[in-house]
């Protein structure tokens, strides 16, 4: 069974759309003015809700982490597109509930070859809450979840406050380190995660030394997804120009954050310029795939490249703050960008292949865990038949078209060239995962 609910490897879940940070490239905020929707640069994305309406209720959590699911789930991953889990007022209660269900399935977990307790991963900016919260969280992670593979992943994008907040805005550097210390003192394992930018790459070696000194068990140096972006740009340029040849096309991987978050210009020095030799080499290889295997025709590539669903085939799925279940995090793009003409109508309502050919044809709330148990959603025809059928169809198929996110993220370019270069440096002699 595709995405068998009794044998899931990982559930990545976003239990809130709320966040205390203002990261420039985050989809949570609008990157530039959108006059036809009345949106200004830095406004909250209209696709989400904030405040209490943006928090996942406990009843929805119960529909996700059922005994059937917890009998086989390996890893619980709190991470998402819009929010940070520590902003949810009931995070501790939610974690205890999930641990209770997992404990009740100890015999089943053993039969399924799982650890007695679930792995817990939480990715956070770590810049809010008090000592008691982080102490409780440290005890919970080390005592109620698998202590050997439960991690609090703190986003620390520099070794001083100025550099750190060029990207991770609204997150005082010393406050994050203080909270990490409380968590570690309570027995939790902390990871230092740094995204490599031009403005902070000179601090990475210093960050490695500092992470070890402060007691972090590992530092992860993250780099951008080159292969997926190259595939996306080559495909979109072909559509835009009507020229299917890729030989003369150039892609670029430059991002600039918006400048008016918090009503002041903080963008100086925050440009993310990753057009490196490595990127250009990958672009060259991507073009070779299209030229050699698809007669230099990007349309042929989009329609006929092999689709290998990385998330689904590895038993992983994504759940949004409102309880919607997706096969991967990339599916969020179809609803998370209401200002894009290829994703939505002028009024912001969805108008894209995923919505028109799949979602709109099913019953309302078919993939909402606010209305159904997770195991029932995964048995739905979309996951068990329609999505898989689409991978053998063309992008213009009138019934079940292959989706562009599948082409860009799981097509031949991405699967063959995906840059997995990410430094995961263990600082305690342990094995990285």
PAVONU-723283 format. One record per residue: residue in one letter; y, z negated, x negated of N, C-alpha, C in turn. Coordinates in steps of 0.2 Angstrom, whole numbers, plus 2048, in hexadecimal, padded with zeros to 3 digits. Each point is the difference from the previous one (the first is absolute). Example, Ala and Ser with C-alpha at 12.3 -4.5 7.8 and 13.67 -1.06 7.14 Angstrom:
BEGIN
a7E47D97BE8068008048068007FC s8058048028067FF7FC8057FD804 
# end
This chain:
BEGIN
x7FA8007FC8068008048068007FC x8058048018068017FC8047F9802 x8037FD7FB8037F98027FC7FC804 x7FA7FE7FE7FC7FB8038037FA800 x8027FD8068037F98007FC7FA7FE x7FA8017FF7FC7FB7FD7FF8007F8 x8038057FD8008017F98068027FD x8067FE8038068027FD8017FD7F9 x8038047FC8017FE7F98077FD800 x8058028038077FD800804802806 x8037FB8038058018058077FF7FD x8048058008077FF7FE8047FF806 x8037FA8018047FE8068077FE7FF x8048028048077FE8008017FC806 x8017F97FF8007FC8068077FF803 x8058037FC8077FF8028048067FE x8058028048048067FE8077FD7FC x8007F98008067FD7FD7FF7FF7F9 x8068017FC8007FF7F98077FE7FE x8007FB7FB8077FE7FD8038047FB x7FC8057FE8038047FA803807803 x8048037FB8038068027FE8067FB x7FA8017FE7FE8057FB802807802 x8038037FC8048078017FB805803 x7FA8007FD7FB8068037FC7FE805 x8017FA8037FB7FD805802804807 x7FA8028038018038078037FC805 x8007F97FF8037FC805807801802 x8048037FB807802801801807800 x8058028038028078008048027FA x7FD8067FC8028017FA807804800 x802803805806804800802800808 x8078028018028008077FC805804 x7FF7FE8067FC805805805800806 x8058058008058008067FD801807 x7FA8048007FE8028077FC7FA803 x7FE7FB7FC7FD7FA8028057FA800 x8068017FE8057FB7FF7FF7FB7FB x7FC8027FA7FE7FB7FB8048017FA x8017FA7FD8048007F97FB7FE7FB x8028037FA7FC7FE7FA8007F87FF x7F97FE8007FF7F97FF7FE7FD806 x8018038067FE7FD8077F87FF800 x7FE7FB8047F97FF8017FD806803 x7FA8027FE7FC8068037FF7FE807 x8028058047FF7FF8087F9800802 x7FC8027FB7F88008027FD7F9800 x8047FB7FE7FD7F98008047FB804 x7FE7FB8018037FA8038017FA7FB x8057FD8018027FA7FB8007FA804 x8017FA7FC7FF7FA8037FA7FE803 x7FF7FC8057FA7FE8037FC806803 x8038058027FD8068037FC8047FA x8027FF7FA7FD8037FB7FA7FC7FD x7FE7FB8027FB7FC7FE7F9801804 x7FB8017FD7F98018037FE7F9803 x7FF8008077FD7FA8037F97FE7FD x7FF7F98017F97FE7FE7FB803804 x8018028067FB8038057FE8077FD x8058037FD7FE8077FD7FC7FF7FA x8027FB7FC7FC7FE7FA7F97FF802 x7FF7FC8057F97FF8037FC806802 x8038058027FD8068027FE8047FA x8037FF7FA7FF8037FA7FA7FD7FC x8017FA7FF7FB7FC7FC7FB7FD804 x7FC8048037FB7FD8057F97FE7FC x7FC7FC8027FA7FF7FD7FC8067FD x8008068047FD8067FE8038027F9 x8078008008038037FA8007FB7FA x8007FA8028007FB7FA7F97FF7FD x7FB8028047F98007FD7FF8047FA x8058057FF7FF8057FB8068027FC x8067FD8028068027FC8007FD7F9 x8028047FB8007FD7FA8077FE7FE x8058048028077FE7FD805800806 x8047FB8018068008048068017FC x8048058028058027FB807800805 x8047FB7FE8078008048058047FC x8018068038048057FC802805806 x8068037FF8028048058068057FE x8028038058058058008077FE801 x8017FB8058067FD8028027F97FE x7FB7FC8018017F97FF7FD7FC7FB x8017FA7FF7FD7FB7FB7FD7FB804 x7FA7FE7FE7FC7FB8048037F9800 x8037FF7FB8037F98008067FF804 x8028058048057FF8057FD7FE806 x7FA8018017FD7FE8078007F8800 x8027FE8058017F88017F97FD800 x7FB8048027F97FD8027FB8027FA x8028027FB7FC8037FB7FA7FB7FE x8027FA7FF7FB7FB7FE7FB7FF805 x8027FF8067FB8008067FC806801 x8038067FF7FC8068007FA8007FB x8027FE7FA7FB8007FA7FB7FB801 x8017FA8037FB7FB8027FB803805 x8038038057FC8038067FB8057FD x8028057FC7FC8057FD7FB7FC7FC x8027FB7FC7FB7FD7FC7FA7FC804 x8027FE8067FC7FC8047FA805803 x8038068027FB8058027FB8037FB x8038017FA7FC8027FA7FB7FA7FE x8027FA8007FB7FA7FF7FA800805 x8028028077FB8008057FB8067FF x8018047FC7FC8067FF7FC8007F9 x8007FA7FD7FD7FF7F97F98047FF x7FC7FF8057F98027FF800808801 x8048038048018078018038037FA x8057FD7FD8038027FA7FB8007FA x7FC7FB8007FB8007FB7FB806800 x7FE8018077FC8068018038077FF x8068008008048067FF8028017F9 x7FE7FB7FB8028017F98077FE7FF x8037FC8048077FE7FF8007F97FD x8067FF7FD8017F97FD8017FB806 x7FE7FA7FF8007FB806807800803 x8058017FC8078008038048077FE x8048028048048068008058007FA x8018057FD8058017FB807800804 x8057FD7FD8078008038058037FB x8038058028058037FC807800804 x8057FE7FD8068008048068027FB x8038068028058037FC8077FE803 x8047FD7FC8067FD8028068007FB x8068008038067FF7FB8017F97FE x7FD7FB8047FF7F97FE8077FD7FF x8058028048077FD7FF8027FB805 x7FC7FF8058027FB8057FA7FB801 x8017FB8057FC7FA8018017FB7FB x7FD7FA8028027FA7FC7F97FE7FC x8017FB7FC7FA7FD7FC7FA7FF804 x8017FC8067FA7FF8047FC806802 x8048058027FD8068027FB8037FB x8038017FA7FD8037FA7FA7FB7FE x8017FA8007FA7FB7FE7FB801805 x8018008077FB8018057FC8077FF x8048057FE7FD8077FF7FC8007FA x8027FC7FB7FC8007FA7F97FC801 x8007FB8047FA7FC8027FC805804 x8038038057FC8048057FC8067FC x8048037FC7FD8067FC7FA7FE7FC x8017FA7FD7FB7FE7FB7FA7FC803 x8017FD8067FB7FC8037FD803806 x8038058047FD8038067FE8077FF x8038037FB7FE8077FE7FC8017FA x7FE8057FE7FC8017FA8057FF7FA x7FF7FA7FC8047FE7FB8008057FA x7FB8047FF7FF8047FA804807801 x8018018068048078028057FF805 x8047FB8008057FF8058078007FC x8058048028058017FC807800804 x8057FD7FD8078008038038057FB x8028068028038057FC808800801 x8037FD7FB8087FF8008038067FD x8058038048038067FE8067FD7FB x8008027FA8057FE7FB8018067FC x8068038018018067FD8058007FB x7FF7FB7FC8057FF7FA7FF7F97FD x8037FF7FB7FF7F97FC8077FC801 x8058028048067FD801802802807 x8047FC803802800807804807801 x8048027FB8048068017FB806801 x7FC8017FB7FB8068007FB7FF806 x7FE7FA8017FB800806803802806 x8067FE802804801806803807800 x7FF8047FB8038078017FB804805 x7FA7FE8007FB8028057FF7FB806 x7FD7FA7FD7FE7FB8058067FC802 x8048038048067FD8028007FB805 x8047FA7FF8007FB8057FA7FB7FE x7FD8017FA7FB7FB7FE8017FD7F9 x8037FA8008027FD7FA7FA7FF7FB x8018027FA7FB8007FB7FD7F97FF x8047FB7FF7FE7FA7FE7FC7FC806 x8038028067FC7FE8067F9802801 x7FF8077FE7F98028007FC7FD7FB x8027FF7FA7FC7FC7FB7FF7F9802 x8057FD8037FF7F98037FA800805 x8008048057FB8008057F98027FD x8008057FB7FA8017FD7FD7FA7FC x8047FC7FD7FE7FA7FD7FD7FB805 x8037FF8067FD7FC8057FA802802 x7FF8078017FA8038027FA7FF7FB x8028017F97FB7FF7FB7FE7F97FF x8057FB8017FE7F97FF7FC7FD805 x7FF8048067FC7FE8057F9803800 x7FF8047FA7F98037FF800807802 x8058038028008078018018057FA x7FD8068008018057FB806804801 x8048017FC8068048018008067FB x8028068038018067FC807802800 x8028027FA8078037FF7FF807801 x8048038058008078018068037FF x8018057FB8068037FF7FF808801 x8058038038008078018058037FB x7FD8057FC8038027FA806805802 x8067FF7FF8068048018038017F9 x8048058008048017FA8047FA7FE x8037FD8058047FA7FE7FD7FA7FE x7F98008017FD7F97FE7FA8027FB x7FE8067FE7FA8017FC8017FD7F9 x8067FF7FE8017FC7F97FE7F9801 x7FF7FD8067FF7F98007F87FF802 x7FC8058007F97FF8027FC7FC7FB x8018017F97FD7FC7FB8027F9801 x8067FF8018037F98017FD7FD806 x7FF8048057FD7FD8067F97FE7FF x7FC8047FC7F97FE7FF8007F97FC x8048007FC8007F97FC8027FA804 x8058028048037FA8057FB7FE805 x7FC8058037FB7FF8057FB7FC7FD x7FD8017FA7FB7FC7FD8037F97FF x8067FF7FD8037FA7FF8007FB806 x8028038068017FD8067FA7FE804 x7FA8037FE7FA7FF8037FD805805 x8048068007FD8058057F98027FD x7FB8028047FA8027FD8008077FE x8058048038008077FF806803801 x8028067FC8068038027FE808802 x8038028057FE8078028078047FF x7FF8057FC8068058007FF806804 x8038018057FF8058058048067FE x7FD8068018048067FF7FF804807 x8058058018008048067FA805801 x7FF8028067FB8048028028077FF x7FE8037FA8038067FE7FC806804 x7F98008007FC805803802801807 x8007FB804802800807807804801 x8057FE7FC8068028018018087FE x7FC8017FB8008087FE7FD804805 x7FA7FE8037FD803806805801806 x8037FB8018058008068058057FF x8037FF7FA8068057FF7FE8077FF x7FB8027FD7FD8078007FF802807 x7FD7FC8047FF802807806801804 x8057FB8008068018048048057FD x8018027FA8048057FD7FD807802 x7F98008017FD807802802801808 x8007FB804802800807808802800 x8047FD7FC8078018018028077FD x7FD8027FB8028077FD7FC805803 x7FA7FF8037FC8058027FC8047FA x8017FD7FA7FC8037FA7FB7FC7FF x7FA8028007FA7FC7FF7FE7FF7F9 x8028047FB7FF8007F98037F97FD x7FC7FD7FC8037FA7FD8028017F9 x7FF8057FD8018017F98077FF7FE x8058028048077FF7FE8037FA803 x7FC7FC8048037FA8038007FA7FC x8067FC8008017FA7FC8007FA805 x7FD7FB7FF8007FA8048047FB7FC x8037FB8038037FB7FC7FE7F9803 x8017FB7FC7FE7F98038067FB7FE x8068028028067FC8008017FD806 x8017F98008027FD8068077FC7FE x8048008058067FB7FF8007FC806 x8017FA7FF8017FB806806800803 x8017FE8078068008038057FB7FD x8068018018057FD7FC8047FA804 x7FE8008078047FC8047FD7FA803 x7FA7FE7FD7FC7FB8038047F97FE x8017FC8058047FA7FF807802800 x8028068028078028008048007F9 x7FC8017FB8038017FA7FC8047FB x8038047FC7FD8047FB7FC7FD7FB x7F98008017FC7FD7FB7FB8057FC x8028078027FB8057FD8018027F9 x8057FE7FD8018017F97FA7FE7FC x7FD8047FC7FA7FE7FC7FA800804 x8008018067FA7FF8047FC807802 x8028057FC7FD8068017F98007FD x7FB8038047F98007FE7FF8087FE x8008017F98008067FD7F98017FD x7FB8028037F98007FD7FE8077FF x8048057FF7FE8077FE7FF8007F8 x7FA7FD7FF7FD7FF7F97FC8067FE x7FE8007F97FB8057FE7FA800804 x7FE7FA8017F97FF804801803807 x8057FF8038018038078008087FF x8048027FB8008088007F98037FE x7FC7FC7FC7F98027FF7FC800806 x8017FB8047FC800806802805805 x8068028008038058047FD8077FE x7FF8017F97FD8067FE7F9800802 x7FC7FB8007F98008027FF801807 x8057FD804800801807801808802 x8048037FD8018078017FA8047FE x7FD7FE7FA7FA8047FE7FA7FF805 x8007FB8047FB7FF805801805806 x8078018028028058057FF8077FE x8028017F97FF8077FE7F98027FF x7FC7FC7FD7F98027FE7FB7FF806 x8017FB8047FB7FF806802803807 x8078018008038028078048067FF x7FF8047FB8038077FF8087FF800 x8027FB7FD8087FE800803800807 x7FC7FE8058038008068007F9803 x8067FD8018007F98027FE7FF808 x8018058047FD8008067F8800800 x7FD8047FC7F98007FF7FE7F97FE x8047FD7FB7FE7F97FE8007FB806 x8068008048007FB8057FB801805 x7FE8068017FB8018067F87FF7FD x7FF8017FA7F98007FE7FE7FB7FA x8057FC7FD7FE7FC7FB7FC7FA803 x7FB7FE7FC7FC7FA8028047FA801 x7FE7FD8068037F98017FB7FB7FF x8027FB7FC7FC7FA7FF8047FA801 x7FE7FD8068047FA8037FF7FA7FB x8057FF7FC7FE7FA7FB8007FA804 x8047FE8048007FA8037FA7FF805 x7FF8058047FA8008057F97FF7FD x7FF8057FB7FA8007FC7FF7FA7FC x8057FC7FE7FF7FA7FD8007FA804 x8008018078007FA8048067FC801 x8068047FF8067FC801804803805 x8057FC8038048028068077FC800 x8048038038077FD8018027FE807 x8037FA8008027FD8078077FF800 x8048038048077FF8008027F9804 x8077FE7FF8037FA8037FF800807 x8008058047FF8008077F9801802 x7FB8007FB7F98008027FD806800 x8038067FE7FD8068007FC8017FA x7FA8038017FB8017FB8018087FD x8008007FA8008077FD7FB8007FA x7FD8067FF7FB8017FB8037FF7F9 x8078007FF8037FF7FA8077FF801 x8037FD7FA8077FF801805806801 x7FD8067FE804806800802802807 x7FB7FE8058018028078067FD803 x8037FB7FD8067FD802806805800 x8008047FC8058057FF802804807 x7FA8018048018048068057FC805 x8007FA7FF8047FC8058067FC7FD x8008007F98057FB7FD8068047FD x8008078028068047FE803803806 x8037FD8058028038068068057FF x8038007FA8068047FF7FE8077FD x7F98017FE7FE8067FD7FE805805 x8038068007FF8058057F8803800 x7FD7FF7FB7F98028007FB7FA802 x8037FA8027FC7FB8038027FE807 x8078018028027FE806805804803 x8017FF8078058048048077FD7FE x8058038038077FE7FE8017F9802 x7FD7FE8068017F98027FC7FB7FC x7FC8027FB7FC7FC7FC7F97FF803 x7FE8028067F98008027FC8047FC x7F97FE7FF7FC8047FC7FE807802 x8008047FB7FF8078017FD8037FA x7F97FF7FF7FD8027FA7F8801801 x7FD8037FC7F98028027FB7FA801 x8017FA7FD7FC7FA8018017FE807 x8077FF8028017FE8077FE805805 x8028067FF7FF8058067F9802801 x7FC8017FA7F98028017FB7FA801 x8027FA7FE7FB7FB8008037FA804 x8057FC7FE8027FA804802802807 x8048058018028018077FA802805 x7FA8027FD7FB8028047FB7FA802 x8017FB7FD7FC7FA8018037FB805 x7FC7FB8028037FB8048067FC7FD x8047FE8048067FC7FD7FD7FA7FC x8037FE7FA7FE7FA7FC7F98017FE x7FD8067FF7F98017FE7FF7FD7F9 x8058007FC7FF7FD7F98047F97FF x8027FD8058037FA7FF7FC7FA801 x8007FC7FB7FC7F98008037FB804 x8068028038037FB8057FC801807 x7FD8068007FC8018077F98017FF x7FD8017FA7F98017FF7FE7FC7F9 x7F97FE8007FD7FE7FA8008057FB x8007FE7FA8008057FA7F9804800 x7FB7FD8027F9804800800805805 x8037FF8068018058058048067FE x8067FE7FD8048067FE7FD8047FB x7FC7FD7FB7FD8047FB7FA805803 x7FE7FE8067FB804803803806804 x8068008008048058047FF8077FD x8008058047FE8077FE8058027FB x8067FE7FF8048027FB7FD7FF7F9 x7FE7F97FF7FD7FF7F97F98027FF x7FC8018067F98027FF7FF807801 x8058048027FF8078018068047FE x8057FF8048068058008038007F9 x8017FB7FD8048007F97FB8047FB x7FA7FE8007FB8037FC7FF808801 x8008028068008078028068037FD x8067FD8018068037FD8008027F9 x7FC7FD7FC8008027F97FD8067FF x7FC8038047FD807800804805803 x8067FE8038048058048068027FC x8048058038068027FD8067FB802 x8058007FD8067FC802803802807 x7FF8078018028028077FB801805 x7FB7FC7FF7FA8008058037FE807 x7FF8038068037FE8067FD7FA803 x7FB7FE7FE7FC7FA8038007FA7FB x7FE8017FA7FF7FA7FB8038027F9 x8068017FF8038037FA7FF7FA7FA x7FE8037FA8007FB7FB8087FE7FF x8007FA7FE8077FD7FF8038007F9 x8068018008038017F98007FA7FC x8007FA8037FF7FA7FC7F98007FC x7FB8038047F98017FD8008057FA x8048058018008057FB8047FE7FA x8057FC8018047FE7FA7FD7FA7FC x7FD7FB8047FD7FA7FD7F98007FF x7FC8058037F98007FF7FD8077FF x8058057FF7FE8067FE7FE8017F9 x7FE8067FE7FD8017F98057FE7FA x8078018018047FE7FB8007F97FF x8017FC8068007F97FF7FA7FD7FD x7FA8028037FA7FD7FE7FE8027F9 x8028067FD7FE8027F98057FD7FB x8078008028057FE7FC8037F9801 x7FE7FD8058037FA8018017FB7FA x8067FE7FF8017FC7FA7FF7F9801 x7FA7FE7FD7FE7F98018037FB7FB x8048037FC8037FC7FA8047FA803 x7FD7FB8008037FA8027FE7FA7FB x8047FD7FC7FE7FB7FB7FF7FA805 x7F97FE7FF7FE7F98037FE7FC7FB x8047FC7FD7FF7FC7FA7FE7F9801 x7FA7FE7FF7FE7FA8028027FB7FA x8037FA8028037FC7FB7FC7FA7FF x7FA7FF8047FC7FA7FF7F98027FE x7FF8067FE7F98027FE7FC803805 x8027FF8077FC802805800808801 x7FC8028057FF807801805802806 x8038057FF8058038057FC803805 x8038018067FD803806803806802 
# end
